[in-house]
Amino acid sequence: MTLLPSRSRNSAFSLIELLVVCAIIGVIIGFTIPAATTMMRGSQLTQGSQSLSDQLSLARQQALTRNRPIEVRFYKFADPETPGEDAKEPTSWRYRAFQTFEVLDNGAILPLGKMQILPSTVVMNEGKLSSLLDESVRGEPKKPDDKDPEIPRISAKDVSKGESYVYQSFRFRQDGTTDLPSAGNAQWFVTLHGINEVVPAESNKPPPNFFTLQVDPVSGSTRSFRPNAG
């Protein structure tokens, strides 16, 4: 009787072969993770910029249809889940949310929706890249008072510190124009970029990946600028 040769010895992998495969997988993962991270951050920037664009366009449309001024607020506060930020330390706060309000005839304001918070990896620049938020242009941001109808809740873990924020704002008038100064070469815009992008307050140079939304003070129309994600 002829015995068939055993295949177990031929089908097994040696230790060296397994190590080579593991090394190849490690190299592939090493290249994939940074690319995936970049894509995710670019996606979040796109999401945040689209939300801001939609909100400002809607605010202008509501001013026209409701025949009342609509106020847009940009909120600056600390995210307790972001390392280095503290609700008790204003210097660590970042602009990361916005909300619209209807201004009633008696001067009171009524929120038109919930506060819109940007994705956790995206913030609004508060230096030269955002004239709408730059303190050297707009002055110090406003603090909330008893007349504010809604105090933004920063997060589910920090609801007791909801008053810890400041904001900058402007209004769309009933005819679609804004209350922003239009004299000279005044230009009004806000820039979004990654939270880890280091941009000096006095710098006019944006990071490689950013989004800028410009507001025409006379017509109230908006224009957006976004380079290809780098």
Sequence and secondary structure as in RCSB ss.txt:
>XXXX:A:sequence
MTLLPSRSRNSAFSLIELLVVCAIIGVIIGFTIPAATTMMRGSQLTQGSQSLSDQLSLARQQALTRNRPIEVRFY
KFADPETPGEDAKEPTSWRYRAFQTFEVLDNGAILPLGKMQILPSTVVMNEGKLSSLLDESVRGEPKKPDDKDPE
IPRISAKDVSKGESYVYQSFRFRQDGTTDLPSAGNAQWFVTLHGINEVVPAESNKPPPNFFTLQVDPVSGSTRSF
RPNAG
>XXXX:A:secstr
      SHHHHS  HHHHHHHHHHHHHHHHHHHHHHHHHHHHHHHHHHHHHHHHHHHHHHHHHHHHTS EEEEEE
EE  TTSTT  TT GGG EEEEEEEEEE TTS EEE S  EE  TTEEE  STT TTT HHHH S B   TT S 
     TT GGGTT EEEEEEEE TTS BSS  STT  EEEEEEETT    TT     SSEEEEEE TTT  EEEE
     
